Amino acid sequence: MGKKIKITESTLSRIIERMVNEQHSTSTDQPTTINAGVETNIVIALIDTLKMWERKEYKSDESRWKEYYSDIENILKKHI
């Protein structure tokens, strides 16, 4: 199995916050707020994704981080 990368909750939170802000920066200068129900759905989707990442093997570190980014981006597009 490939090398596992541990992602802390705070790191994941920063990644999500950055992606949300990037996604909405073209449409508004105001920061995006997320209500509690949507936030819960995002957290559940992220937990499921983290479990998938633990089982999956990647060809390289680059393919791993690209897929991580893509997965998180898709979760945000679905829920925001």
N, C-alpha and C positions, 0 to 999 in steps of 0.2 A: 504494500500500500504506500502511496505517496506521503510526503512530509505533511503533517497536520499543522495548521496555523490556528492559534487561539486568538479569537477576537473578543475583547472585553465589551461589556455593555456600554461603557462610556465611549469607546472607539466607534462602535456601531451607531450610537446616538449622534456622534459628530458627523459620521458619513451620511446618515439620513438627513440631518439638518442641512448639511451642505448641498445635498442633492435637491431637497425641497426648495431651498433658496435659489439655486441655479435654475430650476425648472420654472419658477415663478418670476424670476428677475426680468424676463423679457416682457411680461405682461403688466407688472406693477413695481413700484418702488417700495411698497409696504411689505413688511415681513409676513409670512404665511403663518396662520394659526391653525391648529388641528384640534377638532373637538375630541372629547374623551372616547366616544364610541369608535371613531375612525382610528384613533391612536391604538386602541385595544386590538382592532382588526389588523393593523400594521404589525403590532408586536406578535400576534399569533402567526401571521404569515412569515415573519422573520424567524421565529422559532422553528417553524416547519422547514424553512430554507436552510437554517443552520444544521439541522439534522441531516438534510440531503447532502450538504457540503461535507459533513463528516464521513459519509459513506462513499463519496465519489472520488475517483482518481483523476488527476489532471496530467496532461502531457508536459506542462512546464509551469513555472511560477507565473509567467506572463499570462498563459491561458487561464490559470486559476483566478488571478485578480480581475481579468477582463470579464470572466463569467460572474464573479462576485458583484462587480459593478452593474452588469447587465441585469442580474437577478434582483438587486435592490432597486434599480431604476424601474423595472417592471412592476414590482410591488407598489412603489409610490404612484406610478401611473394608474394602476388599478384602483387605489384607495383615495387618491387626492384629486 
